[in-house]
Amino acid sequence: MAEPVLKWAGGKRQLLDELYARFPASFDRYHEPFVGGGALFFDLAPDGGSINDANPRLVGFYERVRDDPNRLIERLESFDDPDSEPDPDLAFAETDRRGRAVENYYYQQRARFNRRPYGDEFDPLEEAALLLYLNRTCYNGLYRENDDGGFNVPIGRYADPDWVQRSRIRAASRVLRDVALHNDDFAYVLDRASAGDLVYVDPPYEPMSATADFTDYSAAGFDRGDQRRLLDVARELDEMGVSVIASNSGVTHDRYEAAGFDVAVEGATRAINSDAAARGEVDEIVATNVPPADRADAGQRGISDF
């Protein structure tokens, strides 16, 4: 068992009990095609299986957490306070790649982190350290990319931010050790999962309204066509004998129910939102093909059960 290392929009820590309540009594391997911050994955700490995300920098981060945790921690320990002066020995000490003045250390590191999407050479370890540093010092813990793939979240305001996260990195490294990491389309899971496995699907949520559209985790986005294709993948997994649990926004309720899934509406508090007034409870669904009679007893849940 471990805790997520990163803050991530749509994280599932508050929904864990509802998800575990729908787990099958037993399963073989665990797969998560949209791992994000990995709240369920790290809490479950499965043996084997796979995780995936469309964001290559996020997958690269988990690779470094798994393979090189000590050097990652050492690099994080070398970073300075986000409000301090830019480091004159590093790139972008005065201006960013567009010629705009760099106000402080945070914006210098943000410019350095964006080497990959703008075609510059980058060091995977440095990129991973910068991802965590920015995640823990940016505004409200958001991860957002512009159309070019550049991370563009402004600086946050924290009294004493902890961007090193030593214990979480070391615990996460142990959980990741025997898990396959993928940076692929979510449909990869059709080739990885087998009958008896469990797949948890947590995509960028379909917007509840025309103005509630936050799918900018990566430059490619995630549109309604992807949502329909995802439901097709869930159906195919069901036909393969794979247990499926899916979470999404409330507007997808009828769609999953029509596909034969058992669907329940749950409330979840959203702590990551640019509008503080909107950080409240929103409707979301949890859908599954696991029949109630075949589910594990949520009241008896323990890591040894999985």
N, C-alpha and C positions, 0 to 999 in steps of 0.2 A: 504494500500500500504506500502511495506517495501523494503529494499535493501538486497541483499544476504549478509550473514554474512561471508561466506567462499569464497576464491578464488577457482575456479575450472576449470580444463582444459575443453574446449568446452563450456564454459559459453555462454549464449544466449542474453546478454544485447544488443549487436549490431544488433541482428536479431529480436528484439521485434516488430518493426513496421511491418515487413513482416509476422510475426506470427499472430499478431492481425488482419491484413488485411484479413486473412483466417478464422477468427472466425465466427461461425454462428451468425445470428442476435440475437438468444437467445439460451440458453441451461440450463439444470438443474444443475447437479453436474460436478465438474472438477476432473480429475484423471491424474496423471503423474507417469508412471511406472519407469522412470529413472530420479529421481529428481536432483541428483548431487548438484550443488550450488543453484539451484532453482531460477534462474533469472526471468523466466516467472511466476512461482508460486508466488513468493513474490511480484512481480509487480502487478499481478492480484488480490492477496489477496482474494481468493474465500471463500464463505461460504460452509462448508462441503466438501464432496468428499474425495479423498485419494491421498497420495504420497507414493512412494516406491523407494527403492534402494537396490542393491545386497550387498552393503558394510555395514556390521553390525555396524561398528564403526561410520559411517556417520549417520545411522538411530538413534543410541544411542545418538549421539550429538544433533540431532533435538528433541529427547525426553526430554533431559535435558534443551534445550532452551525453549521448551514448558512448562515443568512442574516445573522447578527450576531455572528461569533466574537470580534471585538475588544471590543465592549461587554460580552459575556458574561465575558470574561477580566477586564476592569476591575472588573466587579461582584464576581467571585470574589475578587479581590485585596483587596477592602474588608472581607471577613469576618474575624472574630476567632477565636482559639483556642476549641475547643468547651467547655473547662473554665472559661473566663473568665466574668466577671459578665455578666448580661444587659444589653443596650444600653437605657438608660432612654429613649432617643428613639424606640424602636420599639415596636410593639404586643407585648403579652404579656411585658412586662418583669417583672411580678410574679406574675401568675397566668395559667393557660391558659384556654381557653373553658369549661372545666368548673369553674373556680374553684380548681384545684389549684396549689400553689406551684410556680413555675418555678425549678428548681435552678441552672441555669447557661445560658450562651449557646446551647449545643446545643439544649436543650429550648425555648428561645424561638424559635429558627429552625425547629424542627420544627412548632411551633404556627403560625408564619407560613406555612410551606409548605402546611399543610392548609387554607388559605383556600378553595380551589376545592371540595373535597368537602363542605364545610360551608356552601356557598352564599354565601360572601363574595366581594367583588370581588377580583381578583388581576391582577398584572402578569405577562405571559408571560415576559419576560426575567428578572424576579426569581424566578419559580417555577423556571425552568430552572437559574439559578445555585444556588438552594437545593437542588434535586434533586442536583446534583453535590456540593455541600458536605456534605449529609447522607449521601450514598452513600460518601464518603471518610472520614467521621468516625463513622458509626453502627457498631453491633455487627456485626462480621464481614462488613460490606459487603452485608448483606441488604436486599432491597426487599420489604416486606410491608405489606398494607393490612388494616384491620379491615372489618367488614361495612358500615360507612358510607363506606368509601373513604379513611379517614384513615391516613396513614403512621404506624406505631406502633412502629418499631424503636428500642430504647434506645441510649444513647451507647456508643461503643466506646472502647477504650483503645489509643492509638497514641502513640509517642514524638514523632513529627514528621510528622503527616499532611499530604500534599500534595493539597489540594482545588482548586488552580488549574488544573493540567494544561494549561499553555499549549501545548506542542508537540503534544500529542494532539488538542486542540481544533482547532488550525489544520490539522493533517493530515486530521482527520475532516471538516472543513468542505469541503476540496477534494474528498474522495470523495463527499460527499453532493450536490455541486453539480448534477449532472445526473440525480439519482434522484428518482422520485416517492415522496412520503411519504404513508402512509395510516394513519388511526386507524379501523379497521373490523373487521368479522368476517373471519376468515381466508379465507372463501369468496370474498372480493373478487378473489382471484387468478384465478378462472375467467374473469373479464371482462378481466383485464390480460394474461394469458399467451397466447401463440400457439404453434403448432407450431414446433419448433426452439428454443424457450426452455428455460431451466433453472429449476426451483423447488426450493429447499431448505426443508424443513418441520421445524421444531424446536419442537414445542409443549411446554407444561408436561407433564412426564412422567407417565404413568399410574403410580400408586403400586405399589411392589413388594409392599406388605403393607398391612393395614388401619391400621397405625400410622405408615406412611411416606407421609404425605399433605401435600405442600407444593405447593399450587396457589394460594397467596394473593398472587400478583403483582398482582392487581387484585381489587376487591371482588366482581366477578362470578364469579371462580373459573373452573375448567375441569374439567368432570366427565366421566364415562365416556360419556355421550351425545355430548358434544363430540368425544371420541376416535373414536367410531364415525362421526360425521359427517365428521370429518377424513379418515378412510380412504376414505369415499365421494368426497370431493373429490380425493384422490390418484388414485383409479381413473379419475375423469372426466378429469383432466389427462393420464393415460396414454393414454386413448382419443383425446384431442385431439392426440397427438403431441408432448407436452411431456415433457422429461426430468425425473424426480422423484428426489430423494434425501430420505430421512426418517430422523430419529433419534428414539428413544423408549426407554422402559425395557424390560428383558428380557421382561416379561410380555406384551408385544405381539407377540412373535416369530411365533407361530403364525398370528395374525390377518393380519399383513402377508404371510406366506408363502402363506396360503390365497388371498389376493387377487392372487397372481401376481408378487409382488415378490421379488427376490433379497435374502435377509436374512442378515446376519452378526452374530455377537455380539462386542462389543468391551468392553474394560474401561476405565473412566475414573475418575480420582481426583476426588472431590468435595471441594473446599476450603471451600465455604460450607455449614455445617451448624451448628445451635445446639449440638449435642453433638460435642465435639472428637473423641471416640472413634469417631464415625460418619463422620469425614472420610477415608474410605478408598476402595478401588476397588469399584465397583458395576457389575453387568452392564447394558449397554445395547445396543440394536441399531442398525445402520445398514441401511436397506432402500432399494433402488433398482430402477427399471425399465430402467436403462441396461445393456444386455448387455455381458459382459466384453470381447467383441471390439470394441465401439464406445467403450471408455473411453480416456481420455488416459493416457499413460505417467506414472505417479506419480513415477518416478525422474527424469523430465525436466521436472518442473513448474517453471514460472517465470511471473511476472506477464505477460510478453509473450505467453504461450500463451493467455491468456484475454482 
